[in-house]
Amino acid sequence: MGTTELAWFKSSYSGTQGDSCVEVAVSEQTVHVRDSKDVSRSPFAVGREGWAHFVGFAAGS
């Protein structure tokens, strides 16, 4: 599956001004991450376990 077929959504922490937004899309094996201000750039992908560790770290747990 290419990244254009993914269902992208913005972080719930993204501001309403349209700046500093991160979008993610979840596939079977990976979580894809991109900058919503420049979707022409290639997103990066991490495994689901790596994403879970990142989110836990970012949440302070």
C-alpha positions in Angstrom: 0.0 0.0 0.0 1.4 3.4 -1.0 1.2 6.4 1.3 -1.4 8.1 -0.9 -3.9 5.3 -0.1 -3.5 5.7 3.7 -6.1 7.4 5.8 -4.2 10.4 7.4 -5.4 12.2 10.5 -4.0 15.1 12.5 -2.7 14.8 16.0 -5.3 15.8 18.6 -2.6 18.2 20.0 -2.3 20.1 16.7 -3.2 23.8 16.9 -6.2 25.3 15.1 -4.0 27.8 13.3 -2.7 25.2 10.8 0.9 25.3 12.0 3.1 22.7 13.6 0.8 19.8 12.7 1.7 16.2 12.6 -0.4 13.7 10.7 -0.3 9.9 11.2 -1.7 7.0 9.3 -1.8 3.4 10.6 -1.3 0.4 8.4 -1.2 -3.2 9.3 2.5 -3.3 10.3 3.5 0.4 10.7 2.6 3.9 11.7 3.4 6.6 9.1 4.2 10.1 10.2 4.3 13.3 8.1 4.3 17.1 8.4 0.8 18.3 7.4 2.2 21.6 6.1 4.3 19.8 3.5 2.7 16.6 2.4 4.8 16.4 -0.7 7.7 15.3 1.5 8.1 11.6 2.1 6.6 10.5 5.4 8.6 8.2 7.7 7.3 4.9 9.1 7.9 3.1 12.4 6.8 -0.2 13.7 3.7 -0.2 15.9 5.8 -1.2 19.0 8.2 1.7 18.3 5.3 4.1 18.0 3.8 2.9 21.2 7.1 3.5 23.0 7.4 7.0 21.5 3.8 7.9 22.5 4.4 6.6 26.0 7.6 8.6 26.3 5.9 11.8 24.9 3.1 11.4 27.4 5.6 11.2 30.3 4.9 7.6 31.3 
